[in-house]
Amino acid sequence: MTTKAADEALGYEQARDELIEVVRRLEAGGTSLEESLALWERGEELAKVCRRWLDGARARLDAALADESGPEAGAADEDAPED
């Protein structure tokens, strides 16, 4: 298993791909109860990493959209010719 610091260094795509592999192994079966529990715990950690990346991306998009619709955007619309 990896450490929390190593998990935090994972990129979104790495964490997602590893999570897909964990799910595939769990769905395939054939693992002992102990192995299944370890895989489940790993999957939970990977899901948290993915969630952090997605939450960060959402916050960046929200900030960009807020900047885009700020007072400057309204002023630019006023200068546009009317149809």
Buried (B, 14 or more C-beta within 10 A) or exposed (E): EEEEEEBEEBEBEBBBEBBEBBBEBBEEEEEEEEEBEBBEEBBEBBBBBBEBBEEEEEEEEEEEEEEEEEEEEEEEEEEEEEE
